Amino acid sequence: MTARRVSDALFIDCGTGYEHKTGDRAGQITYTRQPRARYECVRCGYASPVVTGPDDVKRFVATARTSHRATCPALTNQQGAAA
């Protein structure tokens, strides 16, 4: 069995809200607690600021990990040492 280590974590809270079923706002969600997300890198200790709002969280979740990995000092040092 191969040992696995946690290297990073993406925390997502989908918020609390309700969907309007009828009327001119049908299909829209009214949030009582906005969705939020944050990213933490265990390798270098980076912790992102908390992102809130459905659209901002969606964009953040799609790019947080790859964006940080491109600039993570712990990964940069490892790649430099191996070269």
N, CA, C and O of each residue as an XYZ file, in Angstrom:
332
protein
N       0.843     -1.185      0.000
C       0.000      0.000      0.000
C       0.882      1.239      0.000
O       1.843      1.323      0.765
N       0.565      2.176     -0.834
C       1.335      3.399     -0.962
C       0.822      4.447      0.017
O      -0.384      4.669      0.125
N       1.740      5.085      0.724
C       1.353      6.160      1.647
C       0.990      7.402      0.851
O       1.639      7.726     -0.144
N      -0.024      8.075      1.283
C      -0.452      9.315      0.626
C      -0.419     10.445      1.631
O      -0.692     10.250      2.816
N      -0.086     11.609      1.156
C      -0.022     12.790      2.012
C      -0.922     13.880      1.448
O      -1.064     14.033      0.234
N      -1.511     14.612      2.340
C      -2.312     15.765      1.921
C      -1.337     16.892      1.597
O      -0.497     17.248      2.423
N      -1.449     17.447      0.403
C      -0.555     18.526      0.007
C      -1.260     19.872     -0.062
O      -0.629     20.919      0.081
N      -2.557     19.841     -0.277
C      -3.324     21.075     -0.325
C      -4.790     20.754     -0.057
O      -5.221     19.605     -0.149
N      -5.541     21.797      0.277
C      -6.954     21.597      0.609
C      -7.786     22.749      0.065
O      -7.402     23.915      0.154
N      -8.910     22.401     -0.488
C      -9.873     23.380     -0.981
C     -11.136     23.231     -0.150
O     -11.796     22.192     -0.192
N     -11.470     24.267      0.601
C     -12.649     24.253      1.464
C     -13.774     25.000      0.764
O     -13.604     26.147      0.349
N     -14.923     24.348      0.633
C     -16.072     24.959     -0.039
C     -17.300     24.842      0.850
O     -17.649     23.751      1.302
N     -17.953     25.972      1.097
C     -19.228     26.004      1.814
C     -20.244     26.506      0.794
O     -20.144     27.643      0.333
N     -21.200     25.689      0.442
C     -22.156     26.035     -0.619
C     -23.207     27.042     -0.194
O     -24.033     27.454     -1.009
N     -23.190     27.446      1.068
C     -24.131     28.454      1.529
C     -25.508     27.874      1.795
O     -25.742     26.673      1.659
N     -26.408     28.762      2.177
C     -27.780     28.379      2.455
C     -28.693     29.348      1.705
O     -28.482     30.560      1.733
N     -29.685     28.815      1.052
C     -30.598     29.679      0.326
C     -31.797     28.898     -0.169
O     -31.959     27.712      0.118
N     -32.618     29.586     -0.908
C     -33.796     28.936     -1.469
C     -34.005     29.424     -2.897
O     -33.675     30.556     -3.254
N     -34.565     28.526     -3.695
C     -34.815     28.840     -5.093
C     -36.246     29.320     -5.258
O     -37.181     28.723     -4.725
N     -36.405     30.404     -6.003
C     -37.750     30.899     -6.314
C     -38.351     29.990     -7.377
O     -37.743     29.760     -8.423
N     -39.535     29.479     -7.109
C     -40.174     28.520     -8.007
C     -41.116     29.168     -9.016
O     -41.339     28.619    -10.095
N     -41.664     30.319     -8.678
C     -42.633     30.960     -9.570
C     -42.333     32.447     -9.676
O     -41.493     32.987     -8.957
N     -43.033     33.082    -10.578
C     -42.920     34.531    -10.735
C     -41.746     34.939    -11.602
O     -41.112     34.106    -12.250
N     -41.465     36.243    -11.604
C     -40.416     36.773    -12.473
C     -39.007     36.404    -11.979
O     -38.036     36.606    -12.708
N     -38.880     35.875    -10.770
C     -37.572     35.458    -10.250
C     -37.430     33.933    -10.229
O     -36.547     33.406     -9.551
N     -38.277     33.232    -10.953
C     -38.245     31.759    -10.988
C     -36.861     31.278    -11.415
O     -36.295     31.772    -12.389
N     -36.327     30.314    -10.680
C     -35.015     29.757    -10.981
C     -33.862     30.474    -10.301
O     -32.745     29.956    -10.274
N     -34.110     31.654     -9.752
C     -33.060     32.392     -9.053
C     -32.967     31.913     -7.606
O     -33.952     31.456     -7.025
N     -31.766     32.026     -7.036
C     -31.559     31.630     -5.652
C     -31.330     32.870     -4.802
O     -30.532     33.740     -5.152
N     -32.036     32.940     -3.685
C     -31.800     33.988     -2.697
C     -31.052     33.338     -1.547
O     -31.548     32.403     -0.918
N     -29.842     33.847     -1.275
C     -29.008     33.248     -0.236
C     -29.221     33.930      1.110
O     -29.268     35.157      1.200
N     -29.350     33.113      2.158
C     -29.349     33.645      3.526
C     -27.929     33.594      4.080
O     -27.585     34.346      4.991
N     -27.105     32.701      3.524
C     -25.666     32.663      3.803
C     -24.970     32.392      2.476
O     -25.168     31.339      1.870
N     -24.162     33.333      2.031
C     -23.498     33.248      0.735
C     -22.532     32.061      0.664
O     -21.933     31.694      1.675
N     -22.375     31.457     -0.525
C     -21.342     30.440     -0.704
C     -19.967     31.066     -0.472
O     -19.769     32.257     -0.714
N     -19.015     30.247      0.003
C     -17.666     30.757      0.243
C     -16.660     29.627      0.039
O     -17.004     28.448      0.130
N     -15.420     30.004     -0.238
C     -14.364     29.016     -0.459
C     -13.019     29.614     -0.089
O     -12.830     30.830     -0.105
N     -12.082     28.719      0.247
C     -10.696     29.123      0.491
C      -9.791     27.950      0.154
O     -10.230     26.800      0.114
N      -8.533     28.250     -0.085
C      -7.545     27.248     -0.479
C      -6.353     27.339      0.464
O      -5.920     28.437      0.816
N      -5.820     26.189      0.873
C      -4.624     26.163      1.714
C      -3.621     25.180      1.135
O      -3.982     24.088      0.696
N      -2.361     25.581      1.141
C      -1.270     24.724      0.684
C      -0.487     24.270      1.915
O       0.062     25.096      2.645
N      -0.437     22.964      2.142
C       0.278     22.413      3.288
C       1.790     22.505      3.074
O       2.545     22.644      4.037
N       2.231     22.428      1.831
C       3.668     22.455      1.535
C       4.331     23.755      1.981
O       5.379     23.732      2.627
N       3.718     24.888      1.636
C       4.366     26.183      1.917
C       3.627     27.002      2.977
O       4.136     28.035      3.414
N       2.447     26.565      3.395
C       1.699     27.285      4.425
C       0.807     28.395      3.903
O       0.232     29.147      4.690
N       0.683     28.509      2.597
C      -0.170     29.552      2.009
C      -1.637     29.303      2.346
O      -2.108     28.166      2.305
N      -2.345     30.363      2.675
C      -3.796     30.311      2.880
C      -4.414     31.479      2.118
O      -4.078     32.637      2.364
N      -5.301     31.173      1.207
C      -5.928     32.226      0.405
C      -6.929     33.000      1.248
O      -7.401     32.506      2.273
N      -7.250     34.204      0.820
C      -8.368     34.890      1.471
C      -9.667     34.145      1.146
O      -9.741     33.422      0.153
N     -10.673     34.323      1.974
C     -11.965     33.685      1.738
C     -12.676     34.418      0.606
O     -12.771     35.646      0.608
N     -13.171     33.656     -0.353
C     -13.910     34.200     -1.490
C     -15.391     33.931     -1.230
O     -15.756     32.817     -0.854
N     -16.245     34.930     -1.425
C     -17.676     34.751     -1.188
C     -18.489     35.143     -2.417
O     -18.043     35.922     -3.260
N     -19.680     34.589     -2.493
C     -20.590     34.864     -3.601
C     -20.559     33.744     -4.612
O     -19.490     33.199     -4.890
N     -21.692     33.385     -5.168
C     -21.765     32.218     -6.055
C     -20.868     32.314     -7.288
O     -20.211     31.333     -7.636
N     -20.824     33.440     -7.940
C     -20.009     33.564     -9.153
C     -18.522     33.586     -8.825
O     -17.725     32.940     -9.505
N     -18.144     34.332     -7.779
C     -16.740     34.401     -7.379
C     -16.227     33.046     -6.916
O     -15.103     32.669     -7.246
N     -17.031     32.308     -6.159
C     -16.632     30.979     -5.688
C     -16.449     30.041     -6.872
O     -15.490     29.270     -6.902
N     -17.333     30.091     -7.828
C     -17.241     29.219     -9.008
C     -15.934     29.476     -9.757
O     -15.241     28.527    -10.126
N     -15.588     30.739     -9.987
C     -14.340     31.077    -10.683
C     -13.122     30.663     -9.856
O     -12.159     30.117    -10.394
N     -13.168     30.925     -8.550
C     -12.058     30.610     -7.657
C     -11.784     29.105     -7.621
O     -10.634     28.681     -7.738
N     -12.816     28.313     -7.463
C     -12.673     26.855     -7.375
C     -12.079     26.292     -8.665
O     -11.305     25.335     -8.629
N     -12.434     26.876     -9.785
C     -11.945     26.393    -11.070
C     -10.445     26.625    -11.263
O      -9.809     25.910    -12.036
N      -9.867     27.623    -10.566
C      -8.477     27.982    -10.841
C      -7.545     27.996     -9.627
O      -6.334     28.129     -9.809
N      -8.048     27.866     -8.416
C      -7.222     28.064     -7.215
C      -6.010     27.143     -7.176
O      -4.888     27.603     -6.963
N      -6.222     25.879     -7.375
C      -5.117     24.924     -7.242
C      -4.041     25.132     -8.301
O      -2.858     25.209     -7.970
N      -4.428     25.222     -9.552
C      -3.427     25.387    -10.612
C      -2.726     26.733    -10.518
O      -1.533     26.829    -10.806
N      -3.448     27.772    -10.122
C      -2.827     29.089     -9.981
C      -1.768     29.079     -8.890
O      -0.684     29.633     -9.075
N      -2.066     28.460     -7.760
C      -1.081     28.439     -6.678
C       0.098     27.534     -7.020
O       1.244     27.887     -6.742
N      -0.160     26.390     -7.609
C       0.938     25.473     -7.945
C       1.948     26.110     -8.886
O       3.126     25.752     -8.858
N       1.513     27.041     -9.712
C       2.433     27.707    -10.632
C       3.420     28.608     -9.895
O       4.495     28.901    -10.418
N       3.066     29.052     -8.684
C       3.924     29.980     -7.946
C       4.325     29.479     -6.560
O       4.955     30.223     -5.808
N       3.984     28.258     -6.205
C       4.271     27.716     -4.869
C       5.778     27.644     -4.632
O       6.483     26.971     -5.384
N       6.286     28.325     -3.602
C       7.728     28.286     -3.346
C       8.233     26.883     -3.016
O       9.366     26.550     -3.362
N       7.435     26.067     -2.366
C       7.858     24.701     -2.029
C       8.042     23.864     -3.291
O       8.983     23.073     -3.369
N       7.181     24.018     -4.259
C       7.317     23.277     -5.513
C       8.454     23.830     -6.358
O       9.163     23.069     -7.016
N       8.634     25.134     -6.346
C       9.717     25.766     -7.106
C      11.060     25.292     -6.582
O      11.953     24.994     -7.374
N      11.229     25.213     -5.253
C      12.482     24.753     -4.671
C      12.762     23.299     -4.994
O      13.909     22.936     -5.256
N      11.734     22.457     -4.981
C      11.902     21.035     -5.287
C      12.311     20.840     -6.746
O      13.178     20.020     -7.050
N      11.686     21.591     -7.636
C      11.998     21.442     -9.047
C      13.411     21.946     -9.336
O      14.122     21.376    -10.163
N      13.812     23.019     -8.651
C      15.165     23.560     -8.848
C      16.218     22.599     -8.337
O      17.276     22.462     -8.952
N      15.951     21.921     -7.209
C      16.922     20.998     -6.631
C      17.075     19.752     -7.494
O      18.154     19.162     -7.555
N      15.994     19.351     -8.163
C      16.041     18.144     -8.987
C      16.730     18.375    -10.312
O      17.227     17.429    -10.924
N      16.769     19.601    -10.762
C      17.331     19.905    -12.082
C      18.842     19.853    -12.125
O      19.438     20.089    -13.175
